Amino acid sequence: NTKGFPSVDVSIRRSLDGLKANIIFTINEGPFVVFGKTVVTGNNRTKYSVIKREMLREENAPFDYSILRKEKQKLYKIGLFNDVNVEMLEGYDQAKDVLVSLHEANAGAVEFGLGYSDYEQYRGFLDVSYRNLWGMHHQASVRTELSSLERRLILQYYEPWFLNSATAL
């Protein structure tokens, strides 16, 4: 359990006596540490509130590397970032600040396709989507499908935090 003790020092002492070996491990947990402030960089288009709602830690909670790892996974999972780096900074007293460095991915996409079949003959589609409207991770897309038999227009909008609770994609 590493909660509150990110710095551990292990020393090993050994002695040999004929066919016997004695090994003694001495573990020093180091000072107790809590989470300090969070510094976020690289979110040029994404609002801080989108990043904040993915954070699991609270200021002054015992420091735990597993929480940092889970936060990093959550930030990757929302799909807005190519690169997420979370690291501990030097802090003050027993608090350690955390730096979250982000590199935003391209939020827009254009897809198209053309085809031919015996039944429909010519067919095609064009899809334009954007997954970070207003910097709030809202997603929208417009898709048009055309064939010799029909025309269709599909408009979609997705709010990942409808009524302040996470919805699955």
DOPA-707632 format. One record per atom (N, C-alpha, C): atom name; residue in three letters; x, y, z. Coordinates in Angstrom, 2 decimals, decimal comma, padded with zeros to 5 digits. Atoms other than C-alpha are relative to their C-alpha. Layout:
<rs>
+------+------+---------+---------+---------+
: vose : tido :    east :   north :      up :
+------+------+---------+---------+---------+
:   CA :  ALA :       X :       Y :       Z :
...
+------+------+---------+---------+---------+
</rs>
This chain:
<rs>
+------+------+---------+---------+---------+
: vose : tido :    east :   north :      up :
+------+------+---------+---------+---------+
:    N :  ASN :  000,85 : -001,17 :  000,00 :
:   CA :  ASN :  000,00 :  000,00 :  000,00 :
:    C :  ASN :  000,89 :  001,24 :  000,00 :
:    N :  THR : -000,86 : -001,18 :  000,13 :
:   CA :  THR :  001,63 :  003,28 : -001,14 :
:    C :  THR : -000,72 :  001,28 :  000,41 :
:    N :  LYS :  000,78 : -001,20 : -000,28 :
:   CA :  LYS : -001,03 :  005,68 :  000,08 :
:    C :  LYS :  000,70 :  000,90 :  001,01 :
:    N :  GLY : -000,65 : -000,98 : -000,85 :
:   CA :  GLY :  000,76 :  008,70 :  001,42 :
:    C :  GLY :  001,50 : -000,15 :  000,11 :
:    N :  PHE : -001,44 :  000,23 : -000,12 :
:   CA :  PHE :  004,28 :  007,27 :  001,08 :
:    C :  PHE :  000,60 : -000,29 : -001,38 :
:    N :  PRO : -000,55 :  000,24 :  001,34 :
:   CA :  PRO :  005,61 :  007,77 : -002,48 :
:    C :  PRO :  001,50 : -000,27 : -000,02 :
:    N :  SER : -001,46 :  000,20 : -000,05 :
:   CA :  SER :  009,28 :  007,66 : -001,39 :
:    C :  SER :  000,32 : -001,11 :  000,98 :
:    N :  VAL : -000,35 :  001,14 : -000,85 :
:   CA :  VAL :  010,40 :  004,31 : -000,08 :
:    C :  VAL :  001,48 : -000,31 : -000,21 :
:    N :  ASP : -001,41 :  000,34 :  000,06 :
:   CA :  ASP :  014,00 :  003,43 :  000,74 :
:    C :  ASP :  000,16 : -001,41 :  000,58 :
:    N :  VAL : -000,21 :  001,39 : -000,45 :
:   CA :  VAL :  014,95 : -000,28 :  000,97 :
:    C :  VAL :  001,50 : -000,26 :  000,04 :
:    N :  SER : -001,41 :  000,39 : -000,10 :
:   CA :  SER :  018,34 : -001,36 :  002,27 :
:    C :  SER :  000,07 : -001,49 :  000,32 :
:    N :  ILE : -000,16 :  001,46 : -000,16 :
:   CA :  ILE :  019,59 : -004,95 :  002,19 :
:    C :  ILE :  001,35 : -000,25 :  000,67 :
:    N :  ARG : -001,23 :  000,39 : -000,70 :
:   CA :  ARG :  022,12 : -006,41 :  004,63 :
:    C :  ARG :  000,05 : -001,52 : -000,03 :
:    N :  ARG : -000,13 :  001,45 :  000,09 :
:   CA :  ARG :  023,45 : -009,91 :  004,13 :
:    C :  ARG :  001,27 : -000,45 :  000,71 :
:    N :  SER : -001,19 :  000,59 : -000,63 :
:   CA :  SER :  025,83 : -012,17 :  005,94 :
:    C :  SER :  000,01 : -001,49 : -000,32 :
:    N :  LEU : -000,18 :  001,43 :  000,29 :
:   CA :  LEU :  027,19 : -015,62 :  005,13 :
:    C :  LEU :  000,74 : -000,64 :  001,16 :
:    N :  ASP : -000,63 :  000,74 : -001,10 :
:   CA :  ASP :  028,05 : -018,16 :  007,82 :
:    C :  ASP :  000,00 : -001,47 : -000,40 :
:    N :  GLY : -000,07 :  001,38 :  000,47 :
:   CA :  GLY :  029,17 : -021,43 :  006,27 :
:    C :  GLY : -001,04 : -000,21 : -001,09 :
:    N :  LEU :  001,06 :  000,28 :  000,97 :
:   CA :  LEU :  026,15 : -022,87 :  004,45 :
:    C :  LEU : -001,26 :  000,82 :  000,28 :
:    N :  LYS :  001,15 : -000,83 : -000,34 :
:   CA :  LYS :  023,79 : -020,33 :  006,04 :
:    C :  LYS :  000,17 :  001,40 : -000,57 :
:    N :  ALA :  000,01 : -001,39 :  000,47 :
:   CA :  ALA :  022,84 : -016,98 :  004,58 :
:    C :  ALA : -001,11 :  000,74 :  000,74 :
:    N :  ASN :  000,99 : -000,86 : -000,64 :
:   CA :  ASN :  021,05 : -014,23 :  006,47 :
:    C :  ASN : -000,16 :  001,25 : -000,85 :
:    N :  ILE :  000,30 : -001,21 :  000,77 :
:   CA :  ILE :  019,35 : -011,48 :  004,52 :
:    C :  ILE : -001,02 :  000,80 :  000,79 :
:    N :  ILE :  000,89 : -000,87 : -000,76 :
:   CA :  ILE :  017,76 : -008,55 :  006,30 :
:    C :  ILE : -000,37 :  001,20 : -000,87 :
:    N :  PHE :  000,52 : -001,15 :  000,75 :
:   CA :  PHE :  015,58 : -006,03 :  004,47 :
:    C :  PHE : -000,48 :  001,04 :  001,00 :
:    N :  THR :  000,47 : -001,11 : -000,82 :
:   CA :  THR :  015,09 : -002,65 :  006,14 :
:    C :  THR : -000,73 :  000,97 : -000,91 :
:    N :  ILE :  000,84 : -000,86 :  000,83 :
:   CA :  ILE :  012,25 : -000,57 :  004,72 :
:    C :  ILE : -000,32 :  001,28 :  000,76 :
:    N :  ASN :  000,32 : -001,31 : -000,55 :
:   CA :  ASN :  011,96 :  003,15 :  005,42 :
:    C :  ASN : -001,02 :  000,64 : -000,93 :
:    N :  GLU :  001,08 : -000,52 :  000,84 :
:   CA :  GLU :  008,65 :  004,51 :  004,15 :
:    C :  GLU :  000,22 :  001,44 : -000,43 :
:    N :  GLY : -000,19 : -001,40 :  000,34 :
:   CA :  GLY :  009,88 :  008,09 :  004,04 :
:    C :  GLY : -001,11 :  000,84 :  000,61 :
:    N :  PRO :  001,00 : -000,89 : -000,61 :
:   CA :  PRO :  007,76 :  011,10 :  004,95 :
:    C :  PRO : -001,40 : -000,22 : -000,59 :
:    N :  PHE :  001,40 :  000,07 :  000,45 :
:   CA :  PHE :  003,95 :  011,07 :  004,71 :
:    C :  PHE : -000,25 :  001,19 : -000,92 :
:    N :  VAL :  000,22 : -001,02 :  001,02 :
:   CA :  VAL :  002,83 :  013,02 :  001,62 :
:    C :  VAL : -001,46 :  000,02 : -000,41 :
:    N :  VAL :  001,37 : -000,15 :  000,49 :
:   CA :  VAL : -000,53 :  014,38 :  000,46 :
:    C :  VAL :  000,04 :  000,70 : -001,36 :
:    N :  PHE :  000,11 : -000,71 :  001,26 :
:   CA :  PHE : -001,72 :  015,71 : -002,90 :
:    C :  PHE : -000,10 :  001,50 :  000,27 :
:    N :  GLY :  000,07 : -001,46 : -000,07 :
:   CA :  GLY : -001,15 :  019,44 : -003,34 :
:    C :  GLY : -000,86 :  000,52 : -001,14 :
:    N :  LYS :  000,72 : -000,64 :  001,11 :
:   CA :  LYS : -002,28 :  021,66 : -006,21 :
:    C :  LYS :  000,20 : -000,80 : -001,28 :
:    N :  THR : -000,12 :  000,61 :  001,32 :
:   CA :  THR : -002,86 :  020,45 : -009,76 :
:    C :  THR :  000,24 :  001,10 : -001,03 :
:    N :  VAL : -000,33 : -000,94 :  001,06 :
:   CA :  VAL : -001,26 :  022,31 : -012,67 :
:    C :  VAL : -000,26 : -000,74 : -001,32 :
:    N :  VAL :  000,34 :  000,62 :  001,28 :
:   CA :  VAL : -002,69 :  021,54 : -016,14 :
:    C :  VAL :  000,54 :  000,88 : -001,12 :
:    N :  THR : -000,51 : -000,73 :  001,16 :
:   CA :  THR : -000,92 :  022,55 : -019,37 :
:    C :  THR : -000,40 : -000,73 : -001,28 :
:    N :  GLY :  000,25 :  000,61 :  001,30 :
:   CA :  GLY : -001,65 :  021,97 : -023,05 :
:    C :  GLY : -001,46 : -000,07 : -000,40 :
:    N :  ASN :  001,42 :  000,03 :  000,36 :
:   CA :  ASN : -005,43 :  022,32 : -022,97 :
:    C :  ASN : -000,38 :  001,34 : -000,65 :
:    N :  ASN :  000,27 : -001,24 :  000,73 :
:   CA :  ASN : -005,74 :  025,05 : -025,62 :
:    C :  ASN : -001,47 :  000,14 : -000,39 :
:    N :  ARG :  001,41 : -000,04 :  000,44 :
:   CA :  ARG : -009,23 :  024,13 : -026,89 :
:    C :  ARG : -000,94 : -000,59 :  001,03 :
:    N :  THR :  000,84 :  000,70 : -000,97 :
:   CA :  THR : -010,52 :  022,02 : -024,00 :
:    C :  THR : -000,04 :  000,78 :  001,31 :
:    N :  LYS :  000,17 : -000,75 : -001,25 :
:   CA :  LYS : -011,91 :  023,78 : -020,94 :
:    C :  LYS :  000,50 : -000,83 :  001,19 :
:    N :  TYR : -000,53 :  000,65 : -001,21 :
:   CA :  TYR : -010,40 :  023,00 : -017,53 :
:    C :  TYR : -001,06 : -000,87 :  000,67 :
:    N :  SER :  001,06 :  000,77 : -000,68 :
:   CA :  SER : -013,78 :  021,78 : -016,21 :
:    C :  SER : -000,14 : -001,41 : -000,58 :
:    N :  VAL :  000,05 :  001,33 :  000,63 :
:   CA :  VAL : -013,70 :  018,87 : -018,72 :
:    C :  VAL :  001,09 : -000,89 :  000,59 :
:    N :  ILE : -001,13 :  000,76 : -000,56 :
:   CA :  ILE : -010,31 :  017,79 : -017,36 :
:    C :  ILE : -000,24 : -000,26 :  001,49 :
:    N :  LYS :  000,23 :  000,10 : -001,45 :
:   CA :  LYS : -011,27 :  018,43 : -013,72 :
:    C :  LYS : -000,99 : -001,12 :  000,33 :
:    N :  ARG :  000,99 :  001,04 : -000,31 :
:   CA :  ARG : -014,29 :  016,10 : -013,87 :
:    C :  ARG :  000,53 : -001,42 : -000,19 :
:    N :  GLU : -000,63 :  001,31 :  000,15 :
:   CA :  GLU : -011,97 :  013,23 : -014,86 :
:    C :  GLU :  000,99 : -000,30 :  001,14 :
:    N :  MET : -000,95 :  000,18 : -001,10 :
:   CA :  MET : -009,75 :  013,76 : -011,79 :
:    C :  MET : -000,64 : -000,76 :  001,15 :
:    N :  LEU :  000,48 :  000,85 : -001,10 :
:   CA :  LEU : -010,10 :  011,25 : -008,96 :
:    C :  LEU :  000,51 :  000,48 :  001,35 :
:    N :  ARG : -000,64 : -000,39 : -001,26 :
:   CA :  ARG : -007,92 :  012,93 : -006,34 :
:    C :  ARG : -000,54 :  001,33 :  000,50 :
:    N :  GLU :  000,37 : -001,26 : -000,62 :
:   CA :  GLU : -008,63 :  015,71 : -003,93 :
:    C :  GLU :  001,24 :  000,56 :  000,70 :
:    N :  GLU : -001,12 : -000,64 : -000,68 :
:   CA :  GLU : -006,22 :  018,21 : -002,48 :
:    C :  GLU :  000,00 : -000,44 :  001,46 :
:    N :  ASN : -000,25 :  000,45 : -001,38 :
:   CA :  ASN : -004,78 :  017,06 :  000,89 :
:    C :  ASN : -000,37 : -001,45 :  000,27 :
:    N :  ALA :  000,22 :  001,45 : -000,16 :
:   CA :  ALA : -005,73 :  013,40 :  000,28 :
:    C :  ALA :  001,37 : -000,68 : -000,03 :
:    N :  PRO : -001,29 :  000,70 :  000,04 :
:   CA :  PRO : -002,92 :  010,85 :  000,85 :
:    C :  PRO :  000,46 : -000,27 : -001,43 :
:    N :  PHE : -000,56 :  000,17 :  001,34 :
:   CA :  PHE : -000,62 :  010,66 : -002,18 :
:    C :  PHE : -000,01 : -001,47 : -000,39 :
:    N :  ASP :  000,10 :  001,38 :  000,48 :
:   CA :  ASP : -001,18 :  007,53 : -004,29 :
:    C :  ASP :  000,26 : -000,01 : -001,50 :
:    N :  TYR : -000,34 :  000,07 :  001,42 :
:   CA :  TYR :  000,50 :  006,79 : -007,65 :
:    C :  TYR : -001,08 : -000,70 : -000,81 :
:    N :  SER :  001,03 :  000,72 :  000,76 :
:   CA :  SER : -002,33 :  004,41 : -008,63 :
:    C :  SER : -001,13 :  000,94 : -000,42 :
:    N :  ILE :  001,02 : -000,97 :  000,37 :
:   CA :  ILE : -004,76 :  007,35 : -008,63 :
:    C :  ILE :  000,48 :  000,80 : -001,22 :
:    N :  LEU : -000,55 : -000,72 :  001,15 :
:   CA :  LEU : -002,47 :  009,25 : -011,03 :
:    C :  LEU : -000,10 : -000,84 : -001,26 :
:    N :  ARG :  000,08 :  000,90 :  001,15 :
:   CA :  ARG : -002,37 :  006,21 : -013,33 :
:    C :  ARG : -001,44 : -000,12 : -000,51 :
:    N :  LYS :  001,42 :  000,09 :  000,40 :
:   CA :  LYS : -006,19 :  005,91 : -013,33 :
:    C :  LYS : -000,47 :  001,29 : -000,65 :
:    N :  GLU :  000,37 : -001,28 :  000,60 :
:   CA :  GLU : -006,59 :  009,62 : -014,07 :
:    C :  GLU :  000,55 :  000,11 : -001,43 :
:    N :  LYS : -000,62 : -000,03 :  001,33 :
:   CA :  LYS : -004,20 :  009,32 : -017,01 :
:    C :  LYS : -000,82 : -000,86 : -000,98 :
:    N :  GLN :  000,82 :  000,87 :  000,84 :
:   CA :  GLN : -006,26 :  006,41 : -018,39 :
:    C :  GLN : -001,33 :  000,66 : -000,35 :
:    N :  LYS :  001,28 : -000,67 :  000,24 :
:   CA :  LYS : -009,50 :  008,39 : -017,99 :
:    C :  LYS :  000,14 :  001,14 : -001,00 :
:    N :  LEU : -000,21 : -001,10 :  000,94 :
:   CA :  LEU : -008,06 :  011,38 : -019,84 :
:    C :  LEU :  000,25 : -000,51 : -001,42 :
:    N :  TYR : -000,17 :  000,61 :  001,32 :
:   CA :  TYR : -006,91 :  009,15 : -022,72 :
:    C :  TYR : -001,35 : -000,50 : -000,54 :
:    N :  LYS :  001,25 :  000,64 :  000,41 :
:   CA :  LYS : -010,30 :  007,42 : -022,80 :
:    C :  LYS : -001,03 :  000,99 : -000,58 :
:    N :  ILE :  000,98 : -000,93 :  000,55 :
:   CA :  ILE : -012,31 :  010,60 : -023,47 :
:    C :  ILE :  000,31 :  000,36 : -001,45 :
:    N :  GLY : -000,31 : -000,12 :  001,42 :
:   CA :  GLY : -010,48 :  010,77 : -026,81 :
:    C :  GLY :  000,38 :  001,39 : -000,48 :
:    N :  LEU : -000,34 : -001,36 :  000,41 :
:   CA :  LEU : -009,52 :  014,45 : -026,82 :
:    C :  LEU :  001,51 :  000,25 : -000,05 :
:    N :  PHE : -001,44 : -000,24 : -000,14 :
:   CA :  PHE : -005,77 :  013,98 : -026,20 :
:    C :  PHE :  000,82 : -001,12 : -000,64 :
:    N :  ASN : -000,97 :  000,96 :  000,56 :
:   CA :  ASN : -002,91 :  012,29 : -028,11 :
:    C :  ASN :  000,96 : -000,47 :  001,06 :
:    N :  ASP : -001,03 :  000,29 : -000,99 :
:   CA :  ASP : -000,56 :  012,46 : -025,17 :
:    C :  ASP : -000,42 :  000,58 :  001,34 :
:    N :  VAL :  000,33 : -000,42 : -001,36 :
:   CA :  VAL : -001,18 :  012,65 : -021,42 :
:    C :  VAL :  001,18 : -000,40 :  000,88 :
:    N :  ASN : -001,10 :  000,27 : -000,89 :
:   CA :  ASN :  001,68 :  012,96 : -018,96 :
:    C :  ASN : -000,35 :  000,55 :  001,37 :
:    N :  VAL :  000,32 : -000,41 : -001,37 :
:   CA :  VAL :  001,06 :  013,08 : -015,19 :
:    C :  VAL :  001,23 : -000,27 :  000,85 :
:    N :  GLU : -001,20 :  000,18 : -000,82 :
:   CA :  GLU :  003,98 :  013,67 : -012,84 :
:    C :  GLU : -000,09 :  000,80 :  001,30 :
:    N :  MET : -000,06 : -000,64 : -001,30 :
:   CA :  MET :  004,68 :  014,64 : -009,26 :
:    C :  MET :  001,06 :  001,09 : -000,04 :
:    N :  LEU : -000,94 : -001,12 : -000,10 :
:   CA :  LEU :  006,34 :  018,01 : -008,65 :
:    C :  LEU :  000,43 :  000,16 :  001,45 :
:    N :  GLU : -000,38 : -000,36 : -001,35 :
:   CA :  GLU :  008,23 :  019,26 : -005,66 :
:    C :  GLU : -001,07 :  000,93 :  000,55 :
:    N :  GLY :  001,05 : -000,80 : -000,60 :
:   CA :  GLY :  005,78 :  020,80 : -003,28 :
:    C :  GLY :  000,49 :  000,75 :  001,21 :
:    N :  TYR : -000,28 : -000,74 : -001,21 :
:   CA :  TYR :  005,71 :  022,42 :  000,09 :
:    C :  TYR : -000,45 : -000,85 :  001,18 :
:    N :  ASP :  000,29 :  000,80 : -001,19 :
:   CA :  ASP :  005,65 :  020,87 :  003,57 :
:    C :  ASP : -000,15 : -001,47 : -000,40 :
:    N :  GLN :  000,22 :  001,42 :  000,34 :
:   CA :  GLN :  004,12 :  017,40 :  003,10 :
:    C :  GLN : -000,85 : -000,14 : -001,26 :
:    N :  ALA :  000,83 :  000,05 :  001,20 :
:   CA :  ALA :  002,10 :  018,30 : -000,04 :
:    C :  ALA :  000,87 : -000,02 : -001,26 :
:    N :  LYS : -000,68 :  000,07 :  001,29 :
:   CA :  LYS :  003,26 :  017,38 : -003,56 :
:    C :  LYS : -000,99 :  000,42 : -001,07 :
:    N :  ASP :  000,84 : -000,44 :  001,10 :
:   CA :  ASP :  001,82 :  019,24 : -006,53 :
:    C :  ASP :  000,11 : -001,00 : -001,15 :
:    N :  VAL :  000,03 :  000,91 :  001,13 :
:   CA :  VAL :  000,90 :  017,34 : -009,70 :
:    C :  VAL : -000,11 :  000,81 : -001,29 :
:    N :  LEU :  000,02 : -000,64 :  001,31 :
:   CA :  LEU :  001,61 :  018,46 : -013,27 :
:    C :  LEU : -000,65 : -000,95 : -000,99 :
:    N :  VAL :  000,67 :  000,77 :  001,05 :
:   CA :  VAL : -000,78 :  017,21 : -015,97 :
:    C :  VAL :  000,29 :  000,72 : -001,32 :
:    N :  SER : -000,36 : -000,57 :  001,30 :
:   CA :  SER :  000,71 :  017,89 : -019,44 :
:    C :  SER : -000,79 : -000,73 : -001,08 :
:    N :  LEU :  000,87 :  000,57 :  001,01 :
:   CA :  LEU : -001,68 :  017,36 : -022,33 :
:    C :  LEU :  000,41 :  000,46 : -001,40 :
:    N :  HIS : -000,13 : -000,38 :  001,40 :
:   CA :  HIS : -001,39 :  017,36 : -026,11 :
:    C :  HIS : -001,33 : -000,36 : -000,66 :
:    N :  GLU :  001,34 :  000,23 :  000,55 :
:   CA :  GLU : -004,78 :  017,79 : -027,76 :
:    C :  GLU :  000,05 : -000,64 : -001,37 :
:    N :  ALA :  000,14 :  000,67 :  001,29 :
:   CA :  ALA : -005,76 :  015,53 : -030,63 :
:    C :  ALA : -000,88 :  000,85 : -000,90 :
:    N :  ASN :  000,89 : -000,68 :  000,93 :
:   CA :  ASN : -007,54 :  016,76 : -033,74 :
:    C :  ASN : -001,42 : -000,45 :  000,31 :
:    N :  ALA :  001,35 :  000,34 : -000,43 :
:   CA :  ALA : -011,19 :  016,91 : -032,68 :
:    C :  ALA : -000,96 : -000,18 : -001,17 :
:    N :  GLY :  000,90 :  000,10 :  001,15 :
:   CA :  GLY : -012,68 :  017,05 : -036,19 :
:    C :  GLY :  000,36 : -001,16 : -000,91 :
:    N :  ALA : -000,23 :  001,09 :  000,95 :
:   CA :  ALA : -013,10 :  014,34 : -038,79 :
:    C :  ALA : -000,94 :  000,15 : -001,18 :
:    N :  VAL :  000,80 :  000,04 :  001,22 :
:   CA :  VAL : -014,35 :  014,09 : -042,35 :
:    C :  VAL :  000,19 : -001,38 : -000,60 :
:    N :  GLU : -000,05 :  001,33 :  000,61 :
:   CA :  GLU : -015,21 :  010,70 : -043,83 :
:    C :  GLU : -000,91 :  000,00 : -001,21 :
:    N :  PHE :  000,86 :  000,13 :  001,18 :
:   CA :  PHE : -016,59 :  009,82 : -047,23 :
:    C :  PHE :  000,24 : -001,35 : -000,64 :
:    N :  GLY : -000,13 :  001,27 :  000,69 :
:   CA :  GLY : -017,19 :  006,80 : -049,34 :
:    C :  GLY : -000,88 : -000,03 : -001,23 :
:    N :  LEU :  000,75 :  000,19 :  001,23 :
:   CA :  LEU : -018,38 :  005,86 : -052,81 :
:    C :  LEU : -000,08 : -001,48 : -000,30 :
:    N :  GLY :  000,13 :  001,41 :  000,33 :
:   CA :  GLY : -019,67 :  002,56 : -054,07 :
:    C :  GLY : -001,03 : -000,23 : -001,09 :
:    N :  TYR :  000,96 :  000,40 :  001,03 :
:   CA :  TYR : -021,76 :  000,69 : -056,59 :
:    C :  TYR : -000,50 : -001,39 :  000,35 :
:    N :  SER :  000,56 :  001,34 : -000,20 :
:   CA :  SER : -024,13 : -002,23 : -056,20 :
:    C :  SER : -001,06 : -000,22 : -001,07 :
:    N :  ASP :  001,01 :  000,32 :  001,01 :
:   CA :  ASP : -026,55 : -004,02 : -058,51 :
:    C :  ASP : -001,35 :  000,58 :  000,35 :
:    N :  TYR :  001,32 : -000,45 : -000,43 :
:   CA :  TYR : -029,58 : -003,06 : -056,46 :
:    C :  TYR : -000,10 :  001,52 :  000,06 :
:    N :  GLU :  000,07 : -001,45 : -000,18 :
:   CA :  GLU : -028,82 :  000,55 : -055,48 :
:    C :  GLU :  000,72 :  000,78 : -001,10 :
:    N :  GLN : -000,89 : -000,60 :  000,98 :
:   CA :  GLN : -026,40 :  001,28 : -058,29 :
:    C :  GLN :  000,98 :  000,92 :  000,72 :
:    N :  TYR : -000,97 : -000,90 : -000,63 :
:   CA :  TYR : -024,42 :  004,37 : -057,27 :
:    C :  TYR : -000,44 :  000,38 :  001,40 :
:    N :  ARG :  000,29 : -000,41 : -001,37 :
:   CA :  ARG : -024,19 :  005,21 : -053,61 :
:    C :  ARG :  001,23 :  000,67 :  000,61 :
:    N :  GLY : -001,12 : -000,67 : -000,65 :
:   CA :  GLY : -022,07 :  007,37 : -051,34 :
:    C :  GLY : -000,44 :  000,64 :  001,30 :
:    N :  PHE :  000,30 : -000,69 : -001,26 :
:   CA :  PHE : -021,84 :  009,10 : -047,99 :
:    C :  PHE :  001,08 :  001,03 :  000,28 :
:    N :  LEU : -000,91 : -001,02 : -000,50 :
:   CA :  LEU : -020,22 :  012,14 : -046,43 :
:    C :  LEU : -000,35 :  000,23 :  001,45 :
:    N :  ASP :  000,22 : -000,16 : -001,43 :
:   CA :  ASP : -019,78 :  012,44 : -042,65 :
:    C :  ASP :  001,00 :  001,04 :  000,51 :
:    N :  VAL : -000,84 : -001,03 : -000,62 :
:   CA :  VAL : -018,45 :  015,54 : -040,86 :
:    C :  VAL : -000,34 : -000,01 :  001,48 :
:    N :  SER :  000,24 :  000,06 : -001,44 :
:   CA :  SER : -017,99 :  015,31 : -037,08 :
:    C :  SER :  001,03 :  000,82 :  000,75 :
:    N :  TYR : -000,89 : -000,74 : -000,89 :
:   CA :  TYR : -016,47 :  017,28 : -034,23 :
:    C :  TYR : -000,31 : -000,43 :  001,42 :
:    N :  ARG :  000,25 :  000,58 : -001,32 :
:   CA :  ARG : -015,99 :  015,94 : -030,70 :
:    C :  ARG :  000,41 :  000,89 :  001,17 :
:    N :  ASN : -000,35 : -000,89 : -001,11 :
:   CA :  ASN : -015,06 :  019,02 : -028,66 :
:    C :  ASN : -000,66 :  001,36 : -000,21 :
:    N :  LEU :  000,72 : -001,26 :  000,20 :
:   CA :  LEU : -017,75 :  021,65 : -029,28 :
:    C :  LEU :  000,12 :  000,88 :  001,23 :
:    N :  TRP : -000,11 : -001,00 : -001,06 :
:   CA :  TRP : -017,24 :  024,81 : -027,20 :
:    C :  TRP :  001,04 : -000,39 :  001,06 :
:    N :  GLY : -001,02 :  000,43 : -000,95 :
:   CA :  GLY : -014,28 :  023,07 : -025,51 :
:    C :  GLY : -000,55 : -000,84 :  001,14 :
:    N :  MET :  000,68 :  000,71 : -001,09 :
:   CA :  MET : -016,74 :  021,02 : -023,42 :
:    C :  MET : -000,19 : -001,49 : -000,26 :
:    N :  HIS :  000,08 :  001,42 :  000,34 :
:   CA :  HIS : -016,34 :  017,56 : -025,04 :
:    C :  HIS : -001,39 : -000,39 : -000,52 :
:    N :  HIS :  001,26 :  000,30 :  000,65 :
:   CA :  HIS : -019,79 :  017,83 : -026,64 :
:    C :  HIS :  000,32 : -000,44 : -001,42 :
:    N :  GLN : -000,31 :  000,56 :  001,31 :
:   CA :  GLN : -019,93 :  015,89 : -029,89 :
:    C :  GLN : -001,19 :  000,15 : -000,93 :
:    N :  ALA :  001,06 : -000,15 :  001,00 :
:   CA :  ALA : -021,89 :  016,52 : -033,08 :
:    C :  ALA :  000,50 : -000,53 : -001,33 :
:    N :  SER : -000,36 :  000,46 :  001,34 :
:   CA :  SER : -021,96 :  015,04 : -036,56 :
:    C :  SER : -001,18 :  000,20 : -000,95 :
:    N :  VAL :  000,97 : -000,10 :  001,09 :
:   CA :  VAL : -023,76 :  015,53 : -039,86 :
:    C :  VAL :  000,43 : -001,03 : -001,03 :
:    N :  ARG : -000,30 :  001,05 :  000,98 :
:   CA :  ARG : -023,95 :  012,60 : -042,24 :
:    C :  ARG : -001,08 :  000,02 : -001,07 :
:    N :  THR :  000,95 :  000,12 :  001,10 :
:   CA :  THR : -025,56 :  012,49 : -045,64 :
:    C :  THR :  000,34 : -001,26 : -000,80 :
:    N :  GLU : -000,16 :  001,22 :  000,79 :
:   CA :  GLU : -026,11 :  009,28 : -047,57 :
:    C :  GLU : -000,87 :  000,13 : -001,24 :
:    N :  LEU :  000,71 : -000,11 :  001,27 :
:   CA :  LEU : -027,10 :  009,25 : -051,22 :
:    C :  LEU :  000,15 : -001,28 : -000,78 :
:    N :  SER : -000,06 :  001,11 :  000,95 :
:   CA :  SER : -027,97 :  006,47 : -053,60 :
:    C :  SER : -001,03 :  000,28 : -001,08 :
:    N :  SER :  000,99 : -000,20 :  001,05 :
:   CA :  SER : -030,05 :  006,11 : -056,73 :
:    C :  SER : -001,41 : -000,27 :  000,52 :
:    N :  LEU :  001,31 :  000,31 : -000,56 :
:   CA :  LEU : -032,91 :  004,90 : -054,46 :
:    C :  LEU : -000,46 :  000,95 :  001,10 :
:    N :  GLU :  000,42 : -000,84 : -001,12 :
:   CA :  GLU : -032,86 :  007,22 : -051,45 :
:    C :  GLU :  001,06 :  001,03 :  000,37 :
:    N :  ARG : -000,89 : -001,02 : -000,57 :
:   CA :  ARG : -031,37 :  010,27 : -049,77 :
:    C :  ARG : -000,31 :  000,07 :  001,48 :
:    N :  ARG :  000,19 : -000,04 : -001,45 :
:   CA :  ARG : -030,81 :  010,48 : -046,05 :
:    C :  ARG :  000,96 :  001,01 :  000,61 :
:    N :  LEU : -000,81 : -000,93 : -000,76 :
:   CA :  LEU : -029,53 :  013,18 : -043,69 :
:    C :  LEU : -000,13 : -000,37 :  001,47 :
:    N :  ILE :  000,00 :  000,41 : -001,40 :
:   CA :  ILE : -028,52 :  012,20 : -040,15 :
:    C :  ILE :  000,77 :  001,05 :  000,80 :
:    N :  LEU : -000,62 : -000,95 : -000,91 :
:   CA :  LEU : -027,79 :  014,78 : -037,44 :
:    C :  LEU :  000,10 : -000,66 :  001,36 :
:    N :  GLN : -000,19 :  000,60 : -001,32 :
:   CA :  GLN : -026,33 :  013,59 : -034,13 :
:    C :  GLN :  000,66 :  001,00 :  000,94 :
:    N :  TYR : -000,61 : -000,81 : -001,05 :
:   CA :  TYR : -025,46 :  015,32 : -030,88 :
:    C :  TYR :  000,15 : -000,88 :  001,23 :
:    N :  TYR : -000,26 :  000,84 : -001,17 :
:   CA :  TYR : -023,88 :  013,67 : -027,84 :
:    C :  TYR :  000,55 :  000,87 :  001,12 :
:    N :  GLU : -000,44 : -000,71 : -001,21 :
:   CA :  GLU : -023,52 :  015,17 : -024,35 :
:    C :  GLU :  000,48 : -001,05 :  000,99 :
:    N :  PRO : -000,52 :  001,08 : -000,84 :
:   CA :  PRO : -021,19 :  012,92 : -022,28 :
:    C :  PRO : -000,33 :  000,14 :  001,48 :
:    N :  TRP :  000,29 : -000,21 : -001,41 :
:   CA :  TRP : -022,20 :  014,45 : -018,93 :
:    C :  TRP : -001,41 :  000,57 :  000,16 :
:    N :  PHE :  001,39 : -000,44 : -000,10 :
:   CA :  PHE : -025,98 :  014,80 : -019,27 :
:    C :  PHE : -000,47 : -000,09 :  001,44 :
:    N :  LEU :  000,46 : -000,10 : -001,39 :
:   CA :  LEU : -027,47 :  015,89 : -015,93 :
:    C :  LEU :  001,12 : -000,29 :  001,01 :
:    N :  ASN : -001,18 :  000,13 : -000,87 :
:   CA :  ASN : -023,94 :  015,88 : -014,41 :
:    C :  ASN :  000,36 : -001,44 :  000,36 :
:    N :  SER : -000,48 :  001,38 : -000,22 :
:   CA :  SER : -023,44 :  012,12 : -014,66 :
:    C :  SER :  000,54 : -000,52 : -001,31 :
:    N :  ALA : -000,66 :  000,50 :  001,20 :
:   CA :  ALA : -021,18 :  010,31 : -017,08 :
:    C :  ALA : -000,89 : -001,00 : -000,72 :
:    N :  THR :  000,73 :  000,95 :  000,84 :
:   CA :  THR : -022,87 :  008,50 : -019,96 :
:    C :  THR :  001,01 : -000,74 : -000,86 :
:    N :  ALA : -000,93 :  000,81 :  000,80 :
:   CA :  ALA : -021,19 :  005,71 : -021,88 :
:    C :  ALA : -000,24 :  000,25 : -001,48 :
:    N :  LEU :  000,10 : -000,15 :  001,46 :
:   CA :  LEU : -020,45 :  006,07 : -025,57 :
:    C :  LEU : -000,42 : -001,28 : -000,66 :
+------+------+---------+---------+---------+
</rs>
